[in-house]
């Protein structure tokens, strides 16, 4: 529906907010991180200018929450002064660490069913491609930036960031 909103109001900037996974913590579930990445990739490819998580840090139960609707978060306080990382933390890092403020999204097309990807050019001219393999098998593919191609392969159910230096 994000594309439909953009098409109806192309002059408006779209910002995704309140990304969240309900049901409390999802320890050891990589599906949680994959869900985040799929949402981020699809939203960016359909004109969203940013993506904000609802809760970056919750307690070990997925709270506090005054109505008992416990959630997961990228970081969970462990109740002993430390914290644990949920898989969403690692998946968010593929975007937050490499796509810099002021980056602009550029055309990116994945030609394989299980491959999802989005691309940006940072203000310094570097190109960032985040690619995710949703399939159950390793996925070889060709990554082409400005006419230069590289062979790449993503293991089953994985995500990777490719960074091309400024030209």
N, C-alpha and C positions, 0 to 999 in steps of 0.2 A: 504493500500500500504506500510505501514511502515514495516510489516512483510516481504513483498517481497524484500524490500531494504536490510533488515537484512540478508535474505536468500542469496541474491546475493553477499553481502560483509559482512560476519559475523565478520570480524576482525575490522570493523569500528564502532565507537561509533556514535549513532544517537541522535541528540539534536533537539527537537521541539522548534521553535522560532516563534515569531509574532502571538501568539494566540490573537484573537480579535473578537469582535462582531460589525459589521457595523450597520449603521442606527441610530447613535446617542444613547443617554441614553435610557435605558429600565427600568425606575423606576417601582418597584413593580413586575417585571417579574422574577419569580423563574426559568423559562425555561432557562434564560441566564446562571444562575449558573449551572443548570443541564447539559447544553451543554458543559460548561467548564469541569465539572467533568467527563462526558462521554469521552471527548477527552483525558483527562489526564489518566484515567484508561485504556482506550484502547491503548494509546501510550506506557504507562509503561509496559503493558502486552505483548507488541510486541517489546521489546528491546530498547525503548527510555531511555536514561540515565538522561534526564532532560526536563523540560517544562518551557518555558519563555513566559510571556505575552508581547504583543507589547506595551501596554500602561497601566501602573499601576495607573496613575493619569491624568485626563483630566479636562477641564472646564465644566461648567454646560450644555454646548451645545454639548459636545463631541469633542472638538477641543483643541488646535488650529490645523487647517488643511488648507494648502495652496490651496487645490483643492476641498474643500467642501465635502470631503468624511468623514463625522463625524462618530465617533465610540463611543462605550461604554467603560468603564474601571471599574475596581474594586472600585476605589475611584473617585468621581467627586467633584471638587471644587465648592462651592455654590455661589461664587462671593461676599461673605461677610466675608471672612477669615476662613471659616469652610469648611467642606466637608461632603458628604453623601456616604454611602456604597451601591453599587449595589450588587445583589445576588452573583455575581462571586467572590466578596471579601470573603464571608462566605464559599463558596465551596472551593476556593483555600486554605483557612485556614486548611481544613482537611488534606491537604498534607504538607503545609509549617510548620505547628506547630508541627507535630508529626514525619514526615519522616526527619531524621537528616542527615546532610552531611556525606557521607561515608556509608550510608545505602545500603544494597544490596537487590534487589528484589528477592522474593522467590515464589515458585509455589503456586498459589491460583486459585481455581476453583469454580465457582458459578454454581449450578445445577438447578437454577430456571430461567426461561426466563426473568423476570423483574429485577433480581438481577445482579448487576455488582460489581466486587470487584477486588482489587489488594492488595498485601501484601509485606512488607519489614521487614528485620531484621536490626535494628540500630547497630552501633558499640558497644554499651553497652549491646547488647544481647536482648533488648526488641523487641517485635514483634508488628508491626502496620498493621492493616487491615482496609482499607477504603472500605465501602460497600454502594451502592446506590440502592434504590428501584425506578425504573422508572414506576412502575405500579400505578393503580388508587385505589388499595386496600392495606391494611396493609399486610405485608409479614413476616410470621414467618419463621425462618430458624435456622439451627444448625451451630455454628461456632466451628470448631475443629482446635486446634493448638497443635502439638506434642502429639496427641492422647487424649488430654483433650477436651471435648466438652461442650459448653454452649448453652443454648437456648437463642435466640435473636429474636427481631421483629423490623422491620422498618415500620413506618407509610407510607401511600401512598406518593409517590413523595418526598422522603427524602434521606438524606445522613447521615452516622454516621462513626465515627472512633473508633476502638476498639484497646486498647493498652494492651498487655500482658507484665508484667514485665520480666526482665532478669531471666533466669533460673540458 
